[in-house]
Amino acid sequence: MPAFGRSLKEIFFFSLPIIAGQLGQMLFGIGDIVVAGRYSTEVLSALGIATAIFSPFLLVGTGITFAVSPLKARMIAQNRDVGAVPGTTLALGFASGTVLALMVVASGFCVKALGLAPAIEKLVVTYLMICAGSMIPVMIFQVLKENLQAREKTLFANSLILFFNLVNVGANVFFIFTLDWGIAGAAVATTLSRTLMAMILYAHAARELTITRQVSLKMMGHLLKKGLPIGLNGLLIGLIFSLVTVLAGKMSVTASAANNILINISSLTYMVPYALAGAASVKIAGAFGRRDFDQVTSYALATLCLGLMSASAMGFLFYAVPESILSLATTDSRVIRYGVSLLLVGAVYQVPDAVQVTIQGCLRGLEITFRPMVTIFLGIWGVGFPFGCFFAYVKGLEAAGLWMGMAAGLTAVALVNSFLFVRVIMGYRNSSVSEPQPLMSCATQR
C-alpha cells in the first residue's frame, strides 16, 4: 500500500475512538440540561450560566494535558525511558486540577458582579462550589487518557466516557428528582461521575502502564510550557463564540435562536477534525522522534485530507438541507427562514475551521504550541472579529456577518499555520542534524 494510503488508514482508525469520546464529552453537558430542564426553568437557566463560567477553566486544564501524548509518543519512538511520565503527569494533573478548582471557587464569589436575579445567583454559586471538586478527577482522567493515547490505546478511555453519559443521566435523575436536590443534585451527579471515571481509568491504566512515584519537575515544567498555550488557544476560541452569542442576542430573538442552533451544530461537527488533530499529534510525534520526515509529511497530509473530507461533507449538508437541519431544533418558521442563510455561511466556515485545527494538531506533534496560539489570537481577534463587525453592522448582515468574519479569521489562521508547518519541516529536512534532539531541549521552535 502506498505510504499516503497507509497513513490515511492509520489516522482514520486511530481517531475513531477519540471522535466517539469527544462526542461523549459534549453529550455529558446535554444530559445535564435535558434532566435539569424538566425540574425547573430557574435551575435550567442557572445551569447554563454556571456551565459557561466553569467551561473556560476546563478548556485550559484539558489543553495542558494535550501536551502529554505527543511528548510520550516521541520519547517512545526515540527508545527513551518513559518510566517517569505517568507519575509526573499524574502529579501535574493533581496540582493543576487543584489550582483550577480553587479558581472556580473564587469565581463563585464573583458571580454577584453579574447582576443576576438573587434566586438564580444562589443556584449558580451552589453549582460552582460543588462542581469545583470535579476539576481534580477531570485532570487525572485526562492525563491517564493521554498516557494511554501515546501508546495508541484509545478504546477503553473513550468507551468509558460514552458509558458514563448513561450513568450521569441516571445520577442526575436520582439526585435532582428523587432526593429533590435541584441544581445541587446536578453538580453532585457530575462530580460523582467524573470521580468514578478517574478511578476506573486509573485501575485500567495501572495494568497497561508502569505507574511509579517517580516525578520529574523538569518534565512537568516542559509540559506546562507546551500545554498552557494549547489551553489558552481553546480559551480564545471559546471566548469569541461567547461574544458572538452575546452580540447575536442583542440583534433579535430570532437571530439569537438561529445563531445558537448553528453554534451547537458546529460544535458537534468540530469534534471530528478536533479528534483527527489529537490522533495526528501522536502519530507525527512518533515519526518526528524517529526523524522520519517523509512519514511526518504523510501523516499531516492524511490528517488534512480527512479533515477536509469531513468538513466538505458537513458543509454540503448545511447547503443542501438547511431547513431539515434547523427543524431538528425548532418548529419556529421565522427561526428556520433566518437560519437558512446562516447555515449557508456555516457551510463555508466548516472548511477553514477543519484546516486550522488539524494543522494545529500536526504542529503539536512537533511540540510547537506557542506560535499557533499567537496566530489564533491575531487571526480571530485581529482579523475575524473586526471583519465580522463590518459585515454584521456596516453591511447589515447581522449574525451571518459575524460568522463571515470568523470564517475569514480562521482562513488566515489556517494559511499562516500551514506555512509554519511546511517551513519547519523543510528546515528539518535541510538541517545537518541527523540525531533526534535531547528530550528537554525539545525543539527550538515554540
Phi, psi and chi 1 to 4 in degrees:
 res  aa     phi    psi   chi1   chi2   chi3   chi4
   1 MET       -  133.5 -177.6 -176.7  -66.8      -
   2 PRO   -56.0  154.4  -22.8   32.5      -      -
   3 ALA   -58.0  -42.5      -      -      -      -
   4 PHE   -64.5  -44.0  176.0   73.2      -      -
   5 GLY   -62.1  -38.7      -      -      -      -
   6 ARG   -66.2  -41.6 -173.9  166.2   57.1 -109.2
   7 SER   -64.0  -40.5  -62.1      -      -      -
   8 LEU   -59.9  -45.2 -158.6   68.4      -      -
   9 LYS   -65.6  -43.5 -177.8  178.5  178.6 -178.8
  10 GLU   -62.5  -47.9  -73.0 -179.0   30.2      -
  11 ILE   -63.4  -42.6  -66.8  -70.2      -      -
  12 PHE   -60.1  -53.2  176.3   73.2      -      -
  13 PHE   -72.3  -32.2  -75.6  106.9      -      -
  14 PHE   -66.5  -34.7 -176.9   29.0      -      -
  15 SER   -82.2  -19.0   65.8      -      -      -
  16 LEU   -56.3  -50.9  -76.6  179.4      -      -
  17 PRO   -63.1  -32.6  -19.8   32.8      -      -
  18 ILE   -67.1  -41.1  -54.5  174.1      -      -
  19 ILE   -59.6  -46.2  -67.3  170.9      -      -
  20 ALA   -60.3  -41.7      -      -      -      -
  21 GLY   -65.1  -41.0      -      -      -      -
  22 GLN   -65.4  -41.0  -67.1  -63.9  -21.7      -
  23 LEU   -63.7  -37.4  -68.6  172.6      -      -
  24 GLY   -62.6  -38.3      -      -      -      -
  25 GLN   -61.0  -40.7  -65.7  -79.9   23.3      -
  26 MET   -67.6  -39.9  -74.3 -160.2   65.3      -
  27 LEU   -65.3  -25.3  -68.4  173.6      -      -
  28 PHE   -53.4  -51.4 -120.5   90.3      -      -
  29 GLY   -66.7  -37.4      -      -      -      -
  30 ILE   -64.2  -39.7  -66.7  172.6      -      -
  31 GLY   -60.6  -42.2      -      -      -      -
  32 ASP   -59.6  -45.5  -69.1  -14.8      -      -
  33 ILE   -66.9  -42.1  -71.3  170.2      -      -
  34 VAL   -61.0  -45.1  168.1      -      -      -
  35 VAL   -70.8  -45.6  177.6      -      -      -
  36 ALA   -63.3  -35.5      -      -      -      -
  37 GLY   -63.3  -23.3      -      -      -      -
  38 ARG   -88.4   -6.5  -76.2  165.2  169.4   71.4
  39 TYR   -89.5  -54.7 -176.1   79.8      -      -
  40 SER  -167.1  155.6   75.6      -      -      -
  41 THR   -66.9  -35.0  -56.5      -      -      -
  42 GLU   -64.8  -43.5  -71.3   77.7   12.2      -
  43 VAL   -65.4  -39.9  166.6      -      -      -
  44 LEU   -62.2  -44.8  179.9   60.8      -      -
  45 SER   -63.5  -46.2  173.8      -      -      -
  46 ALA   -65.0  -37.1      -      -      -      -
  47 LEU   -64.3  -39.6 -176.6   60.7      -      -
  48 GLY   -62.6  -42.9      -      -      -      -
  49 ILE   -68.2  -44.9  -64.1  167.8      -      -
  50 ALA   -62.8  -40.1      -      -      -      -
  51 THR   -64.9  -38.2  -58.2      -      -      -
  52 ALA   -64.6  -33.2      -      -      -      -
  53 ILE   -76.2  -39.2  -65.0  170.8      -      -
  54 PHE   -73.1  -35.6 -172.6   88.0      -      -
  55 SER   -58.1  -42.6  -68.2      -      -      -
  56 PRO   -58.7  -37.7  -26.2   35.3      -      -
  57 PHE   -66.4  -37.7  -60.0  104.0      -      -
  58 LEU   -66.5  -39.7 -168.5   61.2      -      -
  59 LEU   -62.5  -44.1  -76.8  170.6      -      -
  60 VAL   -65.3  -43.5  172.8      -      -      -
  61 GLY   -63.5  -49.8      -      -      -      -
  62 THR   -66.3  -32.2   53.5      -      -      -
  63 GLY   -60.7  -39.9      -      -      -      -
  64 ILE   -59.5  -41.2  -68.2  171.7      -      -
  65 THR   -70.2  -21.1   68.1      -      -      -
  66 PHE   -67.1  -11.6  -72.6  164.2      -      -
  67 ALA   -80.9  -13.0      -      -      -      -
  68 VAL   -71.1  -53.7  173.6      -      -      -
  69 SER   -64.3  -40.0   56.0      -      -      -
  70 PRO   -63.6  -41.0  -21.8   32.9      -      -
  71 LEU   -61.7  -47.1  172.9   64.0      -      -
  72 LYS   -67.9  -39.8 -173.7  171.8 -179.5  178.8
  73 ALA   -61.9  -39.5      -      -      -      -
  74 ARG   -67.1  -41.3 -177.4 -178.0  175.5 -170.3
  75 MET   -62.6  -41.4  -68.5  175.2   68.2      -
  76 ILE   -62.9  -43.6  -68.1  169.7      -      -
  77 ALA   -63.5  -29.3      -      -      -      -
  78 GLN   -90.0    6.9  -65.5  171.8  -16.0      -
  79 ASN    58.2   36.1  -65.3  -44.4      -      -
  80 ARG   -89.7  159.7  -64.0  179.1 -178.0  -86.8
  81 ASP   -73.8  119.1  179.9   13.5      -      -
  82 VAL  -104.7   16.3  -65.4      -      -      -
  83 GLY   -60.0  -29.7      -      -      -      -
  84 ALA   -86.0  -10.9      -      -      -      -
  85 VAL   -65.6  -50.4  177.2      -      -      -
  86 PRO   -58.5  -48.4  -26.0   36.4      -      -
  87 GLY   -63.1  -41.6      -      -      -      -
  88 THR   -64.8  -43.7  -59.9      -      -      -
  89 THR   -71.9  -33.2   53.4      -      -      -
  90 LEU   -65.2  -40.8  -78.2  169.0      -      -
  91 ALA   -63.7  -41.1      -      -      -      -
  92 LEU   -63.8  -42.8  175.0   63.1      -      -
  93 GLY   -61.7  -43.3      -      -      -      -
  94 PHE   -66.7  -44.9 -177.7   82.4      -      -
  95 ALA   -65.6  -49.1      -      -      -      -
  96 SER   -68.0  -35.3   54.5      -      -      -
  97 GLY   -63.0  -38.9      -      -      -      -
  98 THR   -64.7  -45.7  -59.3      -      -      -
  99 VAL   -62.1  -45.6  170.8      -      -      -
 100 LEU   -65.7  -36.4  -70.7  166.7      -      -
 101 ALA   -62.5  -42.4      -      -      -      -
 102 LEU   -65.1  -35.3  -68.8  173.3      -      -
 103 MET   -68.0  -36.4  -67.8  174.5   71.1      -
 104 VAL   -64.7  -43.5  171.9      -      -      -
 105 VAL   -59.5  -44.8  170.1      -      -      -
 106 ALA   -61.0  -38.2      -      -      -      -
 107 SER   -64.6  -29.6   71.5      -      -      -
 108 GLY   -62.4  -33.5      -      -      -      -
 109 PHE   -76.0  -11.3  -69.8  104.9      -      -
 110 CYS   -98.9   -4.1  -59.0      -      -      -
 111 VAL   -59.9  -31.9  170.3      -      -      -
 112 LYS   -56.4  -31.3 -166.7  173.4 -175.7   66.2
 113 ALA   -67.9  -15.6      -      -      -      -
 114 LEU   -75.8  -15.2  -63.0  177.5      -      -
 115 GLY    70.9   33.8      -      -      -      -
 116 LEU   -77.2  164.0  -58.4  171.5      -      -
 117 ALA   -60.8  140.4      -      -      -      -
 118 PRO   -51.8  -40.2  -27.6   35.1      -      -
 119 ALA   -66.5  -42.3      -      -      -      -
 120 ILE   -67.9  -42.0  -61.2  -64.5      -      -
 121 GLU   -57.3  -44.4  177.2 -170.9  -41.8      -
 122 LYS   -62.5  -41.3 -176.6  178.5  178.6 -178.6
 123 LEU   -65.7  -41.7  -67.0  173.5      -      -
 124 VAL   -61.8  -46.1  170.4      -      -      -
 125 VAL   -62.9  -41.6  172.2      -      -      -
 126 THR   -58.3  -47.0  -62.6      -      -      -
 127 TYR   -61.9  -47.5 -176.6   89.9      -      -
 128 LEU   -62.7  -42.3  -69.8  173.9      -      -
 129 MET   -64.7  -37.2  -67.8  -58.2  175.4      -
 130 ILE   -78.2  -45.9  -63.5  172.4      -      -
 131 CYS   -73.5  -16.0 -140.2      -      -      -
 132 ALA   -56.7  -35.3      -      -      -      -
 133 GLY   -65.6  -17.5      -      -      -      -
 134 SER   -79.9  -10.8   73.2      -      -      -
 135 MET   -64.9  -36.4 -168.7   62.4   78.5      -
 136 ILE   -66.8  -52.3  -65.1  173.8      -      -
 137 PRO   -61.6  -31.6   14.7  -27.4      -      -
 138 VAL   -59.9  -46.6  162.0      -      -      -
 139 MET   -68.0  -38.4  -67.0  -62.1  -68.4      -
 140 ILE   -63.0  -45.2  -63.5  -62.9      -      -
 141 PHE   -59.7  -45.4 -179.4   88.3      -      -
 142 GLN   -63.7  -43.9  -82.3  -64.2  128.8      -
 143 VAL   -68.8  -35.1  -64.3      -      -      -
 144 LEU   -66.4  -42.3  -70.2  169.9      -      -
 145 LYS   -60.7  -41.8  179.1  172.3  173.0  -76.5
 146 GLU   -69.2  -37.0  -70.4  -70.0  -47.7      -
 147 ASN   -61.2  -43.8  -90.8  -81.0      -      -
 148 LEU   -69.0  -37.8  -69.0  165.2      -      -
 149 GLN   -64.1  -33.0 -172.0  165.9  -59.4      -
 150 ALA   -62.1  -26.5      -      -      -      -
 151 ARG   -98.7   14.2  -67.5 -169.6  176.5  -83.6
 152 GLU    60.9   34.6  -59.1 -169.5   20.3      -
 153 LYS  -109.8   94.9  -62.7  178.3  178.6 -179.4
 154 THR  -115.8  -13.9   58.4      -      -      -
 155 LEU   -67.8  -48.0 -173.3   58.7      -      -
 156 PHE   -63.9  -51.1 -174.5   88.3      -      -
 157 ALA   -61.3  -43.6      -      -      -      -
 158 ASN   -74.1  -31.5  -70.4  -69.1      -      -
 159 SER   -66.6  -35.2  -62.2      -      -      -
 160 LEU   -62.1  -39.7 -163.5   61.8      -      -
 161 ILE   -61.1  -46.1  -65.3  170.8      -      -
 162 LEU   -63.2  -43.5  -66.0  174.8      -      -
 163 PHE   -62.2  -41.3  172.6   73.3      -      -
 164 PHE   -74.9   -8.7  -95.2   88.6      -      -
 165 ASN   -62.2  -41.3  -90.0  -80.2      -      -
 166 LEU   -68.4  -42.8  -59.6  176.4      -      -
 167 VAL   -60.5  -43.1  174.0      -      -      -
 168 ASN   -64.3  -40.7 -174.8   55.3      -      -
 169 VAL   -63.5  -45.7  169.1      -      -      -
 170 GLY   -60.8  -41.9      -      -      -      -
 171 ALA   -65.6  -38.5      -      -      -      -
 172 ASN   -61.4  -45.4  -91.5  -64.5      -      -
 173 VAL   -60.8  -43.2  170.6      -      -      -
 174 PHE   -65.9  -51.1  176.8   74.4      -      -
 175 PHE   -75.8  -35.9  -71.9  112.3      -      -
 176 ILE   -77.6  -45.2  -66.9  175.8      -      -
 177 PHE   -98.1  -53.4  -74.1   98.8      -      -
 178 THR   -62.7  -48.1  -54.8      -      -      -
 179 LEU   -88.2   -8.4  -63.0 -175.6      -      -
 180 ASP    57.9   43.6 -162.2   23.8      -      -
 181 TRP   -91.3   -6.7  -74.8    3.1      -      -
 182 GLY    62.0 -134.0      -      -      -      -
 183 ILE   -67.5  -28.5 -161.4  166.5      -      -
 184 ALA   -62.4  -35.4      -      -      -      -
 185 GLY   -65.4  -38.8      -      -      -      -
 186 ALA   -63.2  -42.1      -      -      -      -
 187 ALA   -66.9  -40.9      -      -      -      -
 188 VAL   -65.5  -42.7  169.7      -      -      -
 189 ALA   -60.2  -45.5      -      -      -      -
 190 THR   -64.4  -45.5  -62.4      -      -      -
 191 THR   -65.1  -42.3  -57.7      -      -      -
 192 LEU   -64.8  -43.8  179.3   62.0      -      -
 193 SER   -61.5  -45.1  -64.8      -      -      -
 194 ARG   -65.9  -36.7  -71.5  171.6  174.2  169.0
 195 THR   -67.4  -45.0  -57.9      -      -      -
 196 LEU   -63.5  -39.0  -70.8  173.0      -      -
 197 MET   -60.2  -44.4  -75.8  170.7   65.1      -
 198 ALA   -64.4  -41.3      -      -      -      -
 199 MET   -65.7  -43.9  -68.6  171.8   64.8      -
 200 ILE   -67.4  -42.1  -67.2  171.0      -      -
 201 LEU   -67.2  -34.5 -171.1   58.8      -      -
 202 TYR   -63.0  -44.0 -177.3   87.5      -      -
 203 ALA   -61.4  -40.0      -      -      -      -
 204 HIS   -68.3  -45.4  172.8   74.2      -      -
 205 ALA   -64.2  -32.2      -      -      -      -
 206 ALA   -62.2  -25.9      -      -      -      -
 207 ARG   -85.3  -29.4  -65.7 -165.7  -59.7  -90.7
 208 GLU   -91.8  -27.1  -61.4  -71.3  -22.7      -
 209 LEU  -120.5  162.3  -51.7  170.4      -      -
 210 THR   -97.0   99.4  -57.6      -      -      -
 211 ILE   -96.8  116.9  -59.1  176.8      -      -
 212 THR  -119.6  177.7   67.9      -      -      -
 213 ARG   -89.1    7.8  -65.3 -176.7 -179.1 -179.2
 214 GLN   -69.8  123.4 -173.4  179.7   -3.6      -
 215 VAL  -127.8  129.7  174.5      -      -      -
 216 SER  -107.8  111.1  168.7      -      -      -
 217 LEU   -65.4  -33.0  -66.3  178.9      -      -
 218 LYS   -64.4  -43.9 -167.5  173.6 -176.2 -179.8
 219 MET   -66.0  -39.0 -175.1 -174.2  -65.6      -
 220 MET   -62.3  -42.4 -168.8 -178.2  -65.6      -
 221 GLY   -63.5  -38.9      -      -      -      -
 222 HIS   -65.0  -42.0  174.6   74.2      -      -
 223 LEU   -64.4  -38.4  -72.7  168.1      -      -
 224 LEU   -65.3  -41.5  -80.3  171.5      -      -
 225 LYS   -61.5  -40.7  178.7 -178.1  176.1 -178.1
 226 LYS   -85.2  -30.9  -62.0  -62.7  179.0 -178.4
 227 GLY   -83.3  -35.5      -      -      -      -
 228 LEU   -58.9  -43.5  -89.0  174.8      -      -
 229 PRO   -59.8  -33.5  -25.9   35.5      -      -
 230 ILE   -65.7  -44.2  -56.9  171.9      -      -
 231 GLY   -63.5  -43.1      -      -      -      -
 232 LEU   -66.7  -31.8  -66.4  174.5      -      -
 233 ASN   -58.3  -51.2 -162.9  -20.4      -      -
 234 GLY   -61.5  -36.4      -      -      -      -
 235 LEU   -64.8  -42.6 -179.5   61.3      -      -
 236 LEU   -61.0  -41.2  -72.0  169.3      -      -
 237 ILE   -69.3  -41.7  -66.2  174.0      -      -
 238 GLY   -60.9  -38.5      -      -      -      -
 239 LEU   -67.4  -38.1  -72.2  174.9      -      -
 240 ILE   -67.5  -36.0 -166.0   68.6      -      -
 241 PHE   -67.2  -38.3  -85.5  107.0      -      -
 242 SER   -62.9  -42.3  -62.9      -      -      -
 243 LEU   -65.1  -42.7 -177.6   56.6      -      -
 244 VAL   -61.2  -39.1  165.7      -      -      -
 245 THR   -62.3  -43.3  -60.0      -      -      -
 246 VAL   -65.0  -46.7  171.0      -      -      -
 247 LEU   -64.1  -41.2  -66.8  176.0      -      -
 248 ALA   -64.9  -35.0      -      -      -      -
 249 GLY   -65.1  -25.8      -      -      -      -
 250 LYS   -84.0  -10.5  -69.1  178.9  179.0  -66.6
 251 MET   -80.2  -58.1  -68.1  171.2 -178.8      -
 252 SER  -169.0  164.0   68.0      -      -      -
 253 VAL   -64.1  -38.6  173.7      -      -      -
 254 THR   -64.8  -45.9  -58.6      -      -      -
 255 ALA   -62.1  -41.3      -      -      -      -
 256 SER   -63.7  -44.5  178.3      -      -      -
 257 ALA   -64.5  -46.3      -      -      -      -
 258 ALA   -64.8  -39.6      -      -      -      -
 259 ASN   -63.8  -41.5  178.6   72.8      -      -
 260 ASN   -64.2  -37.0  -74.3  -23.0      -      -
 261 ILE   -63.5  -46.2  -67.9  171.4      -      -
 262 LEU   -63.9  -39.4  179.6   54.2      -      -
 263 ILE   -62.6  -43.9  -77.2 -178.4      -      -
 264 ASN   -67.6  -40.2  -80.0  -73.8      -      -
 265 ILE   -66.8  -43.7  -64.8  171.5      -      -
 266 SER   -65.4  -32.2  -66.4      -      -      -
 267 SER   -64.1  -37.0  -63.7      -      -      -
 268 LEU   -69.0  -47.0  -78.5  171.9      -      -
 269 THR   -66.2  -28.7   60.3      -      -      -
 270 TYR   -64.4  -26.3  177.9   75.8      -      -
 271 MET   -62.7  -27.4  -70.6  -60.3  104.3      -
 272 VAL   -69.5  -57.8  176.6      -      -      -
 273 PRO   -64.7  -28.8   19.3  -30.6      -      -
 274 TYR   -63.2  -44.0 -170.4   64.0      -      -
 275 ALA   -69.6  -38.5      -      -      -      -
 276 LEU   -59.3  -38.7  -71.6  168.1      -      -
 277 ALA   -63.3  -39.5      -      -      -      -
 278 GLY   -64.4  -41.8      -      -      -      -
 279 ALA   -65.1  -42.4      -      -      -      -
 280 ALA   -63.4  -38.5      -      -      -      -
 281 SER   -61.0  -37.2   69.5      -      -      -
 282 VAL   -73.2  -48.3  173.2      -      -      -
 283 LYS   -62.7  -43.7  -71.1  -70.9 -169.6  178.9
 284 ILE   -69.6  -36.8  -72.9  175.0      -      -
 285 ALA   -60.8  -41.1      -      -      -      -
 286 GLY   -64.7  -45.9      -      -      -      -
 287 ALA   -65.3  -37.0      -      -      -      -
 288 PHE   -64.6  -39.8 -177.6   51.1      -      -
 289 GLY   -63.3  -32.1      -      -      -      -
 290 ARG   -84.9   -3.1  -64.6 -172.3  -61.7  -88.8
 291 ARG    63.2   32.2 -110.3   12.5 -173.3 -159.8
 292 ASP   -99.2   85.4 -173.0  -11.5      -      -
 293 PHE   -75.3  -23.3  -62.1  116.0      -      -
 294 ASP   -63.7  -41.9  -73.0  -24.2      -      -
 295 GLN   -69.9  -38.0 -170.2   64.8   70.0      -
 296 VAL   -56.7  -48.9  168.0      -      -      -
 297 THR   -62.5  -41.3  -55.6      -      -      -
 298 SER   -63.7  -44.1 -177.7      -      -      -
 299 TYR   -63.8  -40.8  -79.3  138.4      -      -
 300 ALA   -63.7  -45.2      -      -      -      -
 301 LEU   -65.2  -38.9  -70.8  173.6      -      -
 302 ALA   -63.9  -43.3      -      -      -      -
 303 THR   -64.1  -44.5  -55.3      -      -      -
 304 LEU   -62.9  -41.1 -174.6   59.5      -      -
 305 CYS   -62.6  -46.9 -179.0      -      -      -
 306 LEU   -65.0  -39.1  -71.1  168.9      -      -
 307 GLY   -63.1  -42.6      -      -      -      -
 308 LEU   -66.9  -38.2  -75.7  171.2      -      -
 309 MET   -62.6  -44.8  -72.2  169.2   61.8      -
 310 SER   -62.9  -46.6  167.7      -      -      -
 311 ALA   -64.3  -40.0      -      -      -      -
 312 SER   -65.3  -40.6  -60.8      -      -      -
 313 ALA   -64.2  -45.5      -      -      -      -
 314 MET   -66.5  -41.6  -68.0  -59.2  103.7      -
 315 GLY   -61.8  -39.2      -      -      -      -
 316 PHE   -63.0  -41.6  175.9   75.8      -      -
 317 LEU   -64.1  -41.5  -73.0  176.1      -      -
 318 PHE   -59.2  -39.3  -77.3   16.7      -      -
 319 TYR   -77.3  -40.0  174.0   78.9      -      -
 320 ALA   -80.1  -41.8      -      -      -      -
 321 VAL  -132.2   56.2  -71.7      -      -      -
 322 PRO   -63.1  -38.3   22.9  -33.3      -      -
 323 GLU   -63.2  -41.1  -65.6   93.7  -14.5      -
 324 SER   -64.2  -40.6  -60.4      -      -      -
 325 ILE   -65.2  -46.6  -66.8  171.8      -      -
 326 LEU   -65.1  -35.2  -69.8  161.5      -      -
 327 SER   -68.8  -15.4   63.4      -      -      -
 328 LEU   -69.1  -24.1  -65.8  173.8      -      -
 329 ALA  -109.4  -20.0      -      -      -      -
 330 THR  -153.0  154.8 -178.0      -      -      -
 331 THR  -110.4    0.4   56.1      -      -      -
 332 ASP   -72.2  115.5 -169.6  -37.5      -      -
 333 SER   -63.9  -31.5   59.2      -      -      -
 334 ARG   -67.9  -41.3  -67.5  170.3  -58.4  172.6
 335 VAL   -66.2  -39.3  174.6      -      -      -
 336 ILE   -65.0  -44.8  -68.2  174.4      -      -
 337 ARG   -62.3  -44.4  -77.7 -163.6  -57.6  -88.0
 338 TYR   -66.7  -38.7 -171.2   99.4      -      -
 339 GLY   -71.7  -22.3      -      -      -      -
 340 VAL   -60.3  -49.4  166.3      -      -      -
 341 SER   -66.2  -32.2   60.5      -      -      -
 342 LEU   -67.9  -40.6 -158.3   54.4      -      -
 343 LEU   -69.1  -28.0 -106.7   66.7      -      -
 344 LEU   -65.0  -40.3  -66.4  179.7      -      -
 345 VAL   -68.0  -39.6  179.1      -      -      -
 346 GLY   -61.4  -30.4      -      -      -      -
 347 ALA   -63.7  -42.1      -      -      -      -
 348 VAL   -69.4  -38.6  177.1      -      -      -
 349 TYR   -60.2  -30.4  169.2   87.6      -      -
 350 GLN   -57.5  -38.2  -62.7  -62.6  -51.8      -
 351 VAL   -68.7  -56.5  174.6      -      -      -
 352 PRO   -63.0  -30.8   20.5  -32.4      -      -
 353 ASP   -64.4  -44.3 -168.0   31.1      -      -
 354 ALA   -65.7  -40.9      -      -      -      -
 355 VAL   -65.2  -46.5  173.3      -      -      -
 356 GLN   -66.2  -36.7   67.7   87.2   17.2      -
 357 VAL   -76.0  -35.6   72.6      -      -      -
 358 THR   -70.0  -38.5   51.6      -      -      -
 359 ILE   -65.3  -36.3  -70.8  -64.6      -      -
 360 GLN   -62.6  -38.5  -78.2 -167.0   61.6      -
 361 GLY   -63.2  -39.9      -      -      -      -
 362 CYS   -63.8  -43.3  -63.8      -      -      -
 363 LEU   -65.7  -34.1  -72.1  167.5      -      -
 364 ARG   -63.3  -34.4 -157.5  155.4   71.1 -133.6
 365 GLY   -64.1  -25.4      -      -      -      -
 366 LEU   -93.8    6.5  -57.9  177.5      -      -
 367 GLU    62.2   35.5  -65.6 -159.9  -53.1      -
 368 ILE  -108.1  109.6  -59.6  173.9      -      -
 369 THR  -129.0  -24.8   59.7      -      -      -
 370 PHE   -73.3  -49.7 -179.4   76.6      -      -
 371 ARG   -64.3  -38.9  -84.1 -165.7 -101.1 -179.1
 372 PRO   -59.8  -34.6  -28.4   36.9      -      -
 373 MET   -64.8  -43.6  179.6 -159.5   72.5      -
 374 VAL   -61.9  -41.0  174.4      -      -      -
 375 THR   -63.5  -41.5  -55.3      -      -      -
 376 ILE   -60.4  -45.4  -81.7  -75.4      -      -
 377 PHE   -59.5  -49.5  175.2   74.3      -      -
 378 LEU   -69.2  -37.3  -65.1  175.4      -      -
 379 GLY   -67.9  -50.4      -      -      -      -
 380 ILE   -84.8  -30.6   61.4  175.8      -      -
 381 TRP   -95.9  -31.1  -68.0   97.8      -      -
 382 GLY   -90.5  -26.8      -      -      -      -
 383 VAL  -113.0  -56.7  176.9      -      -      -
 384 GLY   -61.0  -49.0      -      -      -      -
 385 PHE   -66.7  -47.6 -176.2   61.5      -      -
 386 PRO   -60.8  -42.8  -24.8   34.9      -      -
 387 PHE   -62.3  -41.8  -91.0   76.1      -      -
 388 GLY   -60.6  -43.7      -      -      -      -
 389 CYS   -64.4  -38.3  -71.4      -      -      -
 390 PHE   -61.9  -50.2  172.8   76.9      -      -
 391 PHE   -67.1  -37.8  -70.9  128.5      -      -
 392 ALA   -73.4  -43.1      -      -      -      -
 393 TYR  -104.0  -41.8  -60.7  108.5      -      -
 394 VAL   -75.1  -45.3  177.5      -      -      -
 395 LYS   -88.0   -7.1  -66.0  -62.8 -177.4 -179.9
 396 GLY    71.2   27.4      -      -      -      -
 397 LEU   -90.1   -2.2  -62.7  176.5      -      -
 398 GLU    54.0 -131.2  -66.1 -167.0  -13.4      -
 399 ALA   -62.4  -35.5      -      -      -      -
 400 ALA   -61.2  -35.9      -      -      -      -
 401 GLY   -64.7  -38.5      -      -      -      -
 402 LEU   -62.6  -41.3  -65.1  174.0      -      -
 403 TRP   -70.3  -32.5  -79.7   84.0      -      -
 404 MET   -61.2  -42.1  -73.9  179.7 -177.8      -
 405 GLY   -63.0  -43.4      -      -      -      -
 406 MET   -63.9  -38.2  -72.2 -162.1  -66.9      -
 407 ALA   -63.8  -40.2      -      -      -      -
 408 ALA   -65.1  -42.8      -      -      -      -
 409 GLY   -64.0  -43.2      -      -      -      -
 410 LEU   -72.6  -27.4  -71.2  179.3      -      -
 411 THR   -63.7  -43.5  -61.3      -      -      -
 412 ALA   -61.9  -42.9      -      -      -      -
 413 VAL   -61.5  -45.5  170.6      -      -      -
 414 ALA   -60.8  -43.1      -      -      -      -
 415 LEU   -66.3  -45.9  -69.9  172.3      -      -
 416 VAL   -65.8  -45.8  171.5      -      -      -
 417 ASN   -70.0  -32.1  -78.3  -18.2      -      -
 418 SER   -64.9  -42.9  -63.9      -      -      -
 419 PHE   -62.3  -40.8  174.3   76.0      -      -
 420 LEU   -60.9  -44.9  173.8   61.3      -      -
 421 PHE   -61.8  -46.9 -179.8   82.3      -      -
 422 VAL   -61.9  -42.6  170.9      -      -      -
 423 ARG   -64.8  -40.4 -171.9  166.1   65.4   84.5
 424 VAL   -65.7  -45.7  169.1      -      -      -
 425 ILE   -63.6  -42.7  -70.0  -59.6      -      -
 426 MET   -62.9  -37.1  -68.5  -59.9  -66.3      -
 427 GLY   -63.9  -42.3      -      -      -      -
 428 TYR   -67.6  -37.6  -83.4  117.7      -      -
 429 ARG   -63.4  -38.0  -77.2 -179.5 -179.9  -84.1
 430 ASN   -86.8   -6.3  -63.2  -30.1      -      -
 431 SER   -72.9  150.4  172.8      -      -      -
 432 SER   -84.1   -5.1   59.3      -      -      -
 433 VAL   -71.5  124.0  178.7      -      -      -
 434 SER  -108.6  -15.8   59.8      -      -      -
 435 GLU  -106.3  147.7  -66.7  -62.1  -39.1      -
 436 PRO   -60.1  147.9  -23.2   33.4      -      -
 437 GLN   -70.7  153.5  -63.1  170.7  -19.6      -
 438 PRO   -59.6  150.9  -22.1   31.6      -      -
 439 LEU   -50.8  -52.5  168.5   62.8      -      -
 440 MET   -88.6   -1.1  -69.2  -52.0  165.4      -
 441 SER   -82.0  -23.2   62.3      -      -      -
 442 CYS    31.6   72.6  -74.6      -      -      -
 443 ALA    53.4  115.9      -      -      -      -
 444 THR   -62.8  -20.4   55.1      -      -      -
 445 GLN   -69.3  141.6  -54.8  -69.9  -21.5      -
 446 ARG  -102.8      -  -68.0 -174.2   69.1 -160.4
